Each structure stands twice: as structure tokens, then as C-alpha cells.
Amino acid sequence: MLLPGQEALLRASYDTAFRQLLGALAGLAVALAGLVLYLLRQEPPQASRP
């Protein structure tokens, strides 16, 4: 059984960890979107004809 102070501290700790995880996922999504846009803008390699 947790004491009331411990429960609040644990809840705050989980809340902080969850927010950090969401921030990391958002940053990863932005980086992935940037990479996809970069790759889409690349010129396709021209096939050399013999």
C-alpha cells in the first residue's frame, strides 16, 4: 500500500515519463516526415541507354 504522498509522487513521475515519451515520438515523426519529403524531392536516377 502506498502512502498518499508516494502515490502522488509516483503519478507525477509517470506523467513526466509519458510526456517525455510523447515528445520523443513527436520529434521522431517530424524527422521521419522530413526524410520522406527529402526522398520524394530527389531526382530519380536516369537510366543510361546503350
N, C-alpha and C positions, 0 to 999 in steps of 0.2 A: 504494500500500500504506500503510495506516495504522499508526502506531506503537501499541503496546498501550495507552499512556495516552490517546492520541487516540481510540481505539476505545471505551474505557470512558467518556470524556467525551461522545462523540457519542451513545452508547447512553443515558447519563443524560439528555442533552438531549432526545432523542426521547421518553424515558419521561416526562419532565416535561411536554412539549408534549402528549403523549397524555392524561395525567391532566387537564391543563387543558381539553382538548377534551371529555373525558367530563364534567367538572364543568359546563362551559358547556351541554352537551346536556342534562344532568340539570336544570339550572336552567330551561332553555327548556321542557322537558317539564312541569315543575311549573307554570310560568307559563301554559302552554297549557291544562293541566288546570284551573287556577283560572279561566281565561277561559271555558272550556266550561261549568263549573259555574255561573258567574255568568250566562251567557247562558241556561242551562236554567232558572234560577230566575226569570228575568224574566217578568212577566205578558205574555201575548200581547195585542197591541192589539185593543181591542173594535171591531168593525165597526159603524159607525153606520148604523142602518136609516132609510131615508127615510120 
